[in-house]
C-alpha cells in the first residue's frame, strides 16, 4: 500500500533482542499477540513487514516513542507456529532501511507509515575520508578476526578485498558478534562513512576486551603455574623428609646391632 511522497503503510513488528539489516537472512521468534497478528497480516498480502527495534526490551506494549527511528522492510520467507511454546518462528530477508514516520494503528497490531531510505546507486571514489575509513575498518576487522578462530578464512579474505563501502558494511554486519544495542545504533546511521566509523570503534572496543581477557587468563595461568610448582616442591620436600627419616631409623638400628 502506498501513500503520497513514497510513504508506505505496512504491518510492523517491534523487535526485542534482535536487529535486522538489509540483505540479511535471519531467523527469530515472536510471541506477543500484536507481533503475531502483524505477521499474519503480512502473510495475507505481499509478505512485507516493517521490523523496527525497541529502545527498551522490558516494555511489553511499545508506542512510537519506544521505537527507534529507523527499521527495515523485510519479506517473510517462512513462518512456523509452535503451539506448545506459544511462539511463532519466522525466517525473513531484509530488503531496505526505512524511517518510521508514524504509527497509524496500534490495535490489534502495529501499522506503520514509513519512508524508504535506499542506498545511493553511485559512490564518490574521490572521497578521501571514505577511503580512509574503509582502510581503517579493514585493518581493525583483520585484528578482530584473530580472536575469532571459528571465522572462515575465505570470509575474512572477501571482506578485506571488498572496496564497495555498502557491500563492505553488509558483509561485516553478517559476521561480527556485537551487542544488540550497538547494532541498533548502526541501523540508525544513514551516512556510510559514519556507519563504518562507528563499526570501527565498536570492533576496536571488542578487541580491547579480548586483549584484557587474554591478559587476565595469562595472569591466572602464571599464578596457577607458580602455585602448582610450589605445591609440587612442598610434596617433594615431604617425600625427601620422609625418606631421610626412614634412613635415620635404619642407621640407628644398624648401630644398635
C-alpha positions, 0 to 999 in steps of 0.5 A, spaced: 500 500 500 502 506 498 501 513 500 503 520 497 511 522 497 513 514 497 510 513 504 508 506 505 503 503 510 505 496 512 504 491 518 510 492 523 513 488 528 517 491 534 523 487 535 526 485 542 533 482 542 534 482 535 536 487 529 535 486 522 539 489 516 538 489 509 540 483 505 540 479 511 537 472 512 535 471 519 531 467 523 527 469 530 521 468 534 515 472 536 510 471 541 506 477 543 499 477 540 500 484 536 507 481 533 503 475 531 497 478 528 502 483 524 505 477 521 499 474 519 497 480 516 503 480 512 502 473 510 495 475 507 498 480 502 505 481 499 509 478 505 512 485 507 513 487 514 516 493 517 521 490 523 523 496 527 527 495 534 525 497 541 529 502 545 527 498 551 526 490 551 522 490 558 516 494 555 511 489 553 506 494 549 511 499 545 508 506 542 512 510 537 516 513 542 519 506 544 521 505 537 527 507 534 527 511 528 529 507 523 527 499 521 527 495 515 522 492 510 523 485 510 519 479 506 517 473 510 520 467 507 517 462 512 513 462 518 512 456 523 507 456 529 509 452 535 503 451 539 506 448 545 511 454 546 506 459 544 511 462 539 511 463 532 518 462 528 519 466 522 525 466 517 525 473 513 530 477 508 531 484 509 530 488 503 531 496 505 532 501 511 526 505 512 524 511 517 518 510 521 514 516 520 508 514 524 504 509 527 497 509 524 494 503 528 496 500 534 490 495 535 490 489 534 497 490 531 502 495 529 501 499 522 506 503 520 507 509 515 514 509 513 519 512 508 524 508 504 531 510 505 535 506 499 542 506 498 545 511 493 546 507 486 553 511 485 559 512 490 564 518 490 571 514 489 574 521 490 572 521 497 578 521 501 575 520 508 571 514 505 577 511 503 580 512 509 575 509 513 574 503 509 582 502 510 581 503 517 575 498 518 579 493 514 585 493 518 581 493 525 576 487 522 583 483 520 585 484 528 578 482 530 578 476 526 584 473 530 580 472 536 575 469 532 578 462 530 571 459 528 571 465 522 572 462 515 578 464 512 575 465 505 570 470 509 575 474 512 579 474 505 572 477 501 571 482 506 578 485 506 578 485 498 571 488 498 572 496 496 564 497 495 563 501 502 555 498 502 557 491 500 563 492 505 558 494 511 553 488 509 558 483 509 561 485 516 554 486 519 553 478 517 559 476 521 561 480 527 558 478 534 556 485 537 551 487 542 544 488 540 544 495 542 550 497 538 547 494 532 541 498 533 545 504 533 548 502 526 541 501 523 540 508 525 546 511 521 544 513 514 551 516 512 556 510 510 562 513 512 559 514 519 556 507 519 563 504 518 566 509 523 562 507 528 563 499 526 570 501 527 570 503 534 565 498 536 570 492 533 576 496 536 572 496 543 571 488 542 578 487 541 580 491 547 576 486 551 579 480 548 586 483 549 584 484 557 581 477 557 587 474 554 591 478 559 587 476 565 587 468 563 595 469 562 595 472 569 591 466 572 595 461 568 602 464 571 599 464 578 596 457 577 603 455 574 607 458 580 602 455 585 602 448 582 610 448 582 610 450 589 605 445 591 609 440 587 616 442 591 612 442 598 610 434 596 617 433 594 620 436 600 615 431 604 617 425 600 625 427 601 623 428 609 620 422 609 625 418 606 631 421 610 627 419 616 626 412 614 634 412 613 635 415 620 631 409 623 635 404 619 642 407 621 640 407 628 638 400 628 644 398 624 648 401 630 644 398 635 646 391 632 
